Each structure stands twice: as C-alpha cells, then as structure tokens.
C-alpha cells in the first residue's frame, strides 16, 4: 500500500509456491488500494470471479485448497494485526525472521522495515542490538 505521503507499507510477502491477492478487491469486484510487486521472476495467474466460482462448484479439490489458502491467509493477517498492536518492533522483526527465514537476504531493509512498521534506521538499531546479544 502507498499512503497519501507516498510512503510504502508492506502488508505481506509471498514466497516460493505461495500466492498473494487482494481478496477484498477480488470478491467485492472493486479496484484495489493495494499493489502487488514481484521482485523475482514470478508466475502471474489472472482469474475472473465467475471462473473461480465455477471452479468452487465443479472442482471439490480446488474448492478445498482455495478455502485452506484463504483460511491460512486470514489467520496470518490476524496474527500480524495482533503483533502490530501488542508487540515491540524487535518482537515483530524476530517474527518476520521466523515467518520468512530465507527472505531477509533477498529483500531490502526498507521493505523489511516497512513490514514491521519502523524506519530503516530503527531496523538497523534493532539488528545491531540483536547482534550484540
């Protein structure tokens, strides 16, 4: 998401063999306020809502798998929201490292800082504090 001041806010990441979408935009058939950016070569799949609903009705395997993906995404977003309101920045960074163990070396500090809700400078301080322990 990009706010009115032009600041980027990373809400989630999708790594190998995962996917990402704006479910609200898709299901409500409204323009998205979110941006999805690939930083590595990625496969892009574009589906119409009617096609997805057809697959729900005619492919129990698709229906079950999509529901599992959506449920897991919802659970992850709940955890993230709870962290945002109840965890320290260092705890959010530690969770990021646990949740995305191979991602910290592949994305910029700016993206990580945005995801955990701090400035890149504050992220550097967190990393130094962890390294000093």
N, C-alpha and C positions, 0 to 999 in steps of 0.2 A: 504494500500500500504506500502511496505517496501522499503526505498531508499537504495542507494549503501553503505551508512554508517551503515545500519541495523536499522535505526530509523523507527518506525511505524507512519503512517499517517492515521487517521480515517477519511474517507470521508463522511460516513453517517451511520445511525443506522436504524434498522427496529425493531419496537416494535410489540406487540401482534396484530394479524390479519393483518399484513403487510408482504410484501416480499421485497427481495433485490436480485439484479442480476447485472452482468456486461453486460449491453446492448450492448456495443461496441464489446465485445468478442463474445457474442451470435450471433448478427446479421452479423458480419464480419467473423464468424467462425474461429477465431484466438485465440491462447492461451491468457489467461488473465494476466495482470500485477497486478491484484488486488487479494486480499484474502478476503474470506467471513468467518468470525469466529462466531460461536454461543457460547454464554456464559450461556445460559439456554437451557433446552430441547426444541428442535425445530423440526418442520416437514420439510423435505427436498423433493423437487419435482424436478426431472430432466427430461427435455423435449428436444427432438430433434427439430431443427429449422423446419424441414419438417412437424413435427406433429403440431407445433404452427401455421404454415401457413395453414395447413389443417383445424385447428380449426377456424382460421380467416375466411376462405372461407365457412365453413359449419355451423358455430355457430355465428349468429349475436350478441348474448348476450356476448359470450366470446370475440369476436372482439371488441365490445364497451367497455367492462370492462377493457380489457388489454390496449386499447388506453387511457382510462381515467387514469389508473395507470401510464403509460408511460408519459403522459402529465403532471400529477402532479409531477412525479419524475423530469422531465425536469424543471418545474417551481421552484421546491425546489432547484435544483442544480444551477439555475440562481441566486436565492436569496443568496445562500451560496457564490457563486463567487463574487457577488457584495459586500457582507459583508466583505469578505476577503480583498478586495481592498479599502473599504471605511469606515469600522467601526473600533472602538477601540477594544482591547481584552475584555474589560469589556462589551461592547455592544454585542460582539459575545457570551460571556458567558450568558448574560441575554437572548439573543435569544435562545440559547441552552436550558435554563431552561423553556422558554415559549414553544418551539417546542417539547421538551421531558420532560414534567413535572414530570413523575414518574421514569425517568431513572437515575437521578443523584445519587440516593441512591443504585442503583443496579450495577453500573459500577465503575471502579477505577478512581481516579483523573488523572492518567496517560492517560487513554482513553479520558477523557473529555478535558484535556489539549491538547492532540494531535488533537482532533477535532477542537478546536478553534485556534490552531496554536501557542500555548505558551508552556513553560516548566511547569512541575508540581509545581515548586516553585513559578513561577509567578502566576499560578492559585490560589495558597494559598494566595498570596498577594491580588489578586482580591477579593477572598471570604472574607478576613479579612476587606478590605475596605468597602465592601457591608454591612457586619455585623456591622461595626462601624457607619454606617449612621443612 
